[in-house]
Amino acid sequence: MSRVVQEVRIVGGSLRGRKLGFPDIPGLRPTPNRVRETLFNWLAPHISGMRVLDLFAGSGALGIEALSRGASTAVLVESNPAAAKQLRESVIRLGLGHARVEGADAMAYLKRAMSPGGEGPFDLIFLDPPFDSGLLEPALKLISRSGALAAGGFCYMEMPGRTAPAPLPDGWALHRSGTAGEVGYHLLHVPQSNLPGNV
């Protein structure tokens, strides 16, 4: 049975310094503090009031950091039962009534979120699956195809530093990009004028 043996710290905003515990599970790899700090500096002009989806949430560091810095709501999707249980405990402990944990497969959740009555679209989607899962490109394609990212929204994706970014969906743009050690991180943007159906 997985135990909480590691912690990650929120690096900015109203929850700065608070810790999130997470179980020792293969592939669960929180985004490094240095990378999160850079990412949220990029997002600072936009983050207030955003509706956030954290797919493959793991420790919840990305989605909860977004709430700490002013996002309005966050859905944290995690398929591993032990990790999802720990996420729920973190959300309760931090008093995050505007966060909800979905213990679900990320791809299945995306399809459900964009069905009639679903929660999508979102303004910011974090896409950080385990590096060896092969899910990054299929998830990116499904996000684009389903319209899960709102007009003018951002999608963050993380991958091994030596890996070329996945091909971008039509109309999407690379907003900012960086590397830190073994991690490559990329912030994608969908300009409103480039969404399907816009002239």
Contacts in CASP RR format, 6 or more apart in sequence:
PFRMAT RR
TARGET T0000
AUTHOR 0000-0000-0000
METHOD contacts of the structure
MODEL  1
MSRVVQEVRIVGGSLRGRKLGFPDIPGLRPTPNRVRETLFNWLAPHISGM
RVLDLFAGSGALGIEALSRGASTAVLVESNPAAAKQLRESVIRLGLGHAR
VEGADAMAYLKRAMSPGGEGPFDLIFLDPPFDSGLLEPALKLISRSGALA
AGGFCYMEMPGRTAPAPLPDGWALHRSGTAGEVGYHLLHVPQSNLPGNV
1 82 0 8 1.000
2 23 0 8 1.000
2 24 0 8 1.000
2 25 0 8 1.000
2 80 0 8 1.000
2 82 0 8 1.000
2 83 0 8 1.000
3 23 0 8 1.000
3 24 0 8 1.000
4 21 0 8 1.000
4 22 0 8 1.000
4 23 0 8 1.000
4 86 0 8 1.000
5 23 0 8 1.000
5 24 0 8 1.000
6 21 0 8 1.000
6 22 0 8 1.000
6 24 0 8 1.000
7 19 0 8 1.000
7 20 0 8 1.000
7 21 0 8 1.000
7 22 0 8 1.000
8 19 0 8 1.000
8 20 0 8 1.000
8 21 0 8 1.000
8 22 0 8 1.000
8 30 0 8 1.000
8 33 0 8 1.000
8 59 0 8 1.000
8 61 0 8 1.000
9 17 0 8 1.000
9 18 0 8 1.000
9 19 0 8 1.000
9 20 0 8 1.000
9 33 0 8 1.000
10 16 0 8 1.000
10 17 0 8 1.000
10 18 0 8 1.000
10 19 0 8 1.000
10 20 0 8 1.000
10 61 0 8 1.000
10 64 0 8 1.000
10 65 0 8 1.000
10 68 0 8 1.000
11 17 0 8 1.000
11 33 0 8 1.000
11 36 0 8 1.000
11 37 0 8 1.000
11 40 0 8 1.000
11 65 0 8 1.000
12 37 0 8 1.000
12 40 0 8 1.000
12 65 0 8 1.000
12 68 0 8 1.000
12 69 0 8 1.000
13 68 0 8 1.000
13 69 0 8 1.000
13 70 0 8 1.000
14 68 0 8 1.000
14 69 0 8 1.000
14 70 0 8 1.000
15 64 0 8 1.000
15 65 0 8 1.000
15 67 0 8 1.000
15 68 0 8 1.000
15 94 0 8 1.000
16 68 0 8 1.000
18 68 0 8 1.000
18 94 0 8 1.000
20 30 0 8 1.000
20 59 0 8 1.000
20 60 0 8 1.000
20 61 0 8 1.000
20 64 0 8 1.000
20 90 0 8 1.000
21 59 0 8 1.000
21 86 0 8 1.000
21 90 0 8 1.000
22 28 0 8 1.000
22 30 0 8 1.000
22 58 0 8 1.000
22 59 0 8 1.000
22 60 0 8 1.000
22 83 0 8 1.000
22 86 0 8 1.000
23 80 0 8 1.000
23 82 0 8 1.000
23 83 0 8 1.000
23 86 0 8 1.000
25 80 0 8 1.000
25 82 0 8 1.000
25 83 0 8 1.000
26 130 0 8 1.000
27 130 0 8 1.000
27 131 0 8 1.000
27 132 0 8 1.000
27 133 0 8 1.000
28 58 0 8 1.000
28 59 0 8 1.000
28 80 0 8 1.000
28 83 0 8 1.000
28 130 0 8 1.000
29 130 0 8 1.000
29 131 0 8 1.000
30 58 0 8 1.000
30 59 0 8 1.000
30 60 0 8 1.000
30 61 0 8 1.000
31 39 0 8 1.000
31 61 0 8 1.000
31 62 0 8 1.000
31 128 0 8 1.000
31 158 0 8 1.000
31 183 0 8 1.000
31 185 0 8 1.000
32 180 0 8 1.000
32 183 0 8 1.000
34 180 0 8 1.000
35 158 0 8 1.000
35 180 0 8 1.000
35 183 0 8 1.000
35 185 0 8 1.000
36 61 0 8 1.000
36 62 0 8 1.000
36 65 0 8 1.000
38 178 0 8 1.000
38 180 0 8 1.000
38 185 0 8 1.000
39 156 0 8 1.000
39 185 0 8 1.000
39 187 0 8 1.000
40 47 0 8 1.000
40 65 0 8 1.000
40 66 0 8 1.000
40 69 0 8 1.000
42 175 0 8 1.000
42 176 0 8 1.000
42 187 0 8 1.000
43 66 0 8 1.000
43 69 0 8 1.000
43 124 0 8 1.000
43 154 0 8 1.000
43 187 0 8 1.000
44 69 0 8 1.000
46 123 0 8 1.000
46 124 0 8 1.000
46 154 0 8 1.000
47 66 0 8 1.000
47 69 0 8 1.000
47 70 0 8 1.000
47 71 0 8 1.000
47 124 0 8 1.000
48 70 0 8 1.000
48 71 0 8 1.000
49 70 0 8 1.000
49 71 0 8 1.000
49 72 0 8 1.000
49 123 0 8 1.000
50 66 0 8 1.000
50 70 0 8 1.000
50 71 0 8 1.000
50 72 0 8 1.000
50 122 0 8 1.000
50 123 0 8 1.000
50 124 0 8 1.000
51 71 0 8 1.000
51 72 0 8 1.000
51 73 0 8 1.000
51 74 0 8 1.000
51 120 0 8 1.000
51 121 0 8 1.000
51 122 0 8 1.000
51 123 0 8 1.000
51 124 0 8 1.000
51 150 0 8 1.000
52 63 0 8 1.000
52 66 0 8 1.000
52 67 0 8 1.000
52 71 0 8 1.000
52 73 0 8 1.000
52 74 0 8 1.000
52 75 0 8 1.000
52 122 0 8 1.000
52 123 0 8 1.000
52 124 0 8 1.000
52 125 0 8 1.000
52 126 0 8 1.000
53 74 0 8 1.000
53 75 0 8 1.000
53 77 0 8 1.000
53 113 0 8 1.000
53 120 0 8 1.000
53 122 0 8 1.000
53 124 0 8 1.000
53 125 0 8 1.000
53 126 0 8 1.000
53 148 0 8 1.000
54 60 0 8 1.000
54 62 0 8 1.000
54 63 0 8 1.000
54 66 0 8 1.000
54 74 0 8 1.000
54 75 0 8 1.000
54 76 0 8 1.000
54 77 0 8 1.000
54 125 0 8 1.000
54 126 0 8 1.000
55 77 0 8 1.000
55 106 0 8 1.000
55 109 0 8 1.000
55 110 0 8 1.000
55 125 0 8 1.000
55 126 0 8 1.000
55 127 0 8 1.000
55 128 0 8 1.000
55 129 0 8 1.000
55 139 0 8 1.000
56 77 0 8 1.000
56 78 0 8 1.000
56 106 0 8 1.000
56 127 0 8 1.000
56 128 0 8 1.000
56 129 0 8 1.000
56 130 0 8 1.000
56 135 0 8 1.000
57 63 0 8 1.000
57 76 0 8 1.000
57 77 0 8 1.000
57 78 0 8 1.000
57 83 0 8 1.000
57 87 0 8 1.000
57 101 0 8 1.000
57 126 0 8 1.000
58 76 0 8 1.000
58 78 0 8 1.000
58 80 0 8 1.000
58 83 0 8 1.000
58 87 0 8 1.000
59 83 0 8 1.000
59 86 0 8 1.000
59 87 0 8 1.000
60 76 0 8 1.000
60 78 0 8 1.000
60 87 0 8 1.000
60 90 0 8 1.000
62 126 0 8 1.000
62 128 0 8 1.000
62 156 0 8 1.000
63 71 0 8 1.000
63 74 0 8 1.000
63 76 0 8 1.000
63 99 0 8 1.000
63 126 0 8 1.000
64 74 0 8 1.000
64 76 0 8 1.000
64 90 0 8 1.000
64 91 0 8 1.000
64 94 0 8 1.000
64 96 0 8 1.000
64 99 0 8 1.000
66 74 0 8 1.000
66 124 0 8 1.000
66 126 0 8 1.000
67 74 0 8 1.000
67 96 0 8 1.000
67 98 0 8 1.000
67 99 0 8 1.000
71 124 0 8 1.000
72 98 0 8 1.000
73 98 0 8 1.000
73 99 0 8 1.000
73 100 0 8 1.000
74 96 0 8 1.000
74 98 0 8 1.000
74 99 0 8 1.000
74 100 0 8 1.000
75 99 0 8 1.000
75 100 0 8 1.000
75 102 0 8 1.000
75 109 0 8 1.000
75 113 0 8 1.000
75 119 0 8 1.000
75 122 0 8 1.000
76 87 0 8 1.000
76 91 0 8 1.000
76 99 0 8 1.000
76 100 0 8 1.000
76 101 0 8 1.000
76 102 0 8 1.000
77 101 0 8 1.000
77 102 0 8 1.000
77 103 0 8 1.000
77 104 0 8 1.000
77 106 0 8 1.000
77 109 0 8 1.000
78 84 0 8 1.000
78 87 0 8 1.000
78 101 0 8 1.000
78 102 0 8 1.000
78 103 0 8 1.000
78 104 0 8 1.000
79 103 0 8 1.000
79 104 0 8 1.000
79 105 0 8 1.000
79 106 0 8 1.000
81 103 0 8 1.000
84 101 0 8 1.000
84 102 0 8 1.000
84 103 0 8 1.000
87 101 0 8 1.000
88 101 0 8 1.000
91 97 0 8 1.000
91 99 0 8 1.000
91 100 0 8 1.000
91 101 0 8 1.000
102 109 0 8 1.000
104 112 0 8 1.000
106 129 0 8 1.000
106 135 0 8 1.000
106 139 0 8 1.000
107 135 0 8 1.000
107 138 0 8 1.000
107 139 0 8 1.000
107 142 0 8 1.000
110 139 0 8 1.000
110 142 0 8 1.000
110 143 0 8 1.000
110 146 0 8 1.000
110 148 0 8 1.000
111 142 0 8 1.000
111 146 0 8 1.000
112 118 0 8 1.000
113 119 0 8 1.000
113 120 0 8 1.000
113 122 0 8 1.000
113 146 0 8 1.000
113 148 0 8 1.000
114 120 0 8 1.000
114 121 0 8 1.000
114 146 0 8 1.000
114 147 0 8 1.000
114 148 0 8 1.000
120 148 0 8 1.000
120 150 0 8 1.000
121 147 0 8 1.000
121 148 0 8 1.000
121 149 0 8 1.000
121 150 0 8 1.000
122 148 0 8 1.000
122 149 0 8 1.000
122 150 0 8 1.000
123 149 0 8 1.000
123 150 0 8 1.000
123 152 0 8 1.000
123 153 0 8 1.000
123 154 0 8 1.000
124 153 0 8 1.000
124 154 0 8 1.000
124 155 0 8 1.000
124 156 0 8 1.000
125 143 0 8 1.000
125 148 0 8 1.000
125 149 0 8 1.000
125 154 0 8 1.000
125 155 0 8 1.000
125 156 0 8 1.000
126 156 0 8 1.000
127 136 0 8 1.000
127 139 0 8 1.000
127 140 0 8 1.000
127 143 0 8 1.000
127 155 0 8 1.000
127 156 0 8 1.000
127 157 0 8 1.000
127 158 0 8 1.000
128 156 0 8 1.000
128 157 0 8 1.000
128 158 0 8 1.000
129 135 0 8 1.000
129 136 0 8 1.000
129 139 0 8 1.000
131 159 0 8 1.000
131 160 0 8 1.000
136 157 0 8 1.000
136 159 0 8 1.000
136 166 0 8 1.000
137 166 0 8 1.000
137 167 0 8 1.000
140 155 0 8 1.000
140 157 0 8 1.000
140 166 0 8 1.000
140 169 0 8 1.000
141 169 0 8 1.000
142 148 0 8 1.000
143 149 0 8 1.000
143 155 0 8 1.000
143 169 0 8 1.000
144 169 0 8 1.000
144 170 0 8 1.000
144 172 0 8 1.000
145 169 0 8 1.000
149 155 0 8 1.000
149 190 0 8 1.000
151 190 0 8 1.000
151 192 0 8 1.000
151 195 0 8 1.000
151 198 0 8 1.000
152 189 0 8 1.000
152 190 0 8 1.000
152 191 0 8 1.000
152 192 0 8 1.000
152 195 0 8 1.000
153 189 0 8 1.000
153 190 0 8 1.000
154 175 0 8 1.000
154 187 0 8 1.000
154 188 0 8 1.000
154 189 0 8 1.000
154 190 0 8 1.000
155 172 0 8 1.000
155 187 0 8 1.000
155 188 0 8 1.000
155 189 0 8 1.000
155 190 0 8 1.000
156 185 0 8 1.000
156 186 0 8 1.000
156 187 0 8 1.000
156 188 0 8 1.000
157 165 0 8 1.000
157 166 0 8 1.000
157 185 0 8 1.000
157 186 0 8 1.000
157 188 0 8 1.000
158 183 0 8 1.000
158 184 0 8 1.000
158 185 0 8 1.000
158 186 0 8 1.000
159 165 0 8 1.000
159 166 0 8 1.000
159 183 0 8 1.000
159 184 0 8 1.000
159 185 0 8 1.000
159 186 0 8 1.000
160 182 0 8 1.000
160 183 0 8 1.000
160 184 0 8 1.000
161 179 0 8 1.000
161 181 0 8 1.000
161 182 0 8 1.000
161 183 0 8 1.000
161 184 0 8 1.000
162 182 0 8 1.000
163 184 0 8 1.000
165 174 0 8 1.000
165 177 0 8 1.000
165 186 0 8 1.000
168 174 0 8 1.000
168 188 0 8 1.000
171 190 0 8 1.000
171 191 0 8 1.000
171 194 0 8 1.000
171 195 0 8 1.000
172 188 0 8 1.000
172 189 0 8 1.000
172 190 0 8 1.000
172 194 0 8 1.000
173 188 0 8 1.000
173 189 0 8 1.000
173 190 0 8 1.000
173 191 0 8 1.000
173 194 0 8 1.000
174 186 0 8 1.000
174 187 0 8 1.000
174 188 0 8 1.000
174 189 0 8 1.000
175 187 0 8 1.000
175 188 0 8 1.000
175 189 0 8 1.000
176 186 0 8 1.000
176 187 0 8 1.000
177 184 0 8 1.000
177 185 0 8 1.000
177 186 0 8 1.000
177 187 0 8 1.000
178 184 0 8 1.000
178 185 0 8 1.000
178 186 0 8 1.000
179 185 0 8 1.000
192 198 0 8 1.000
END
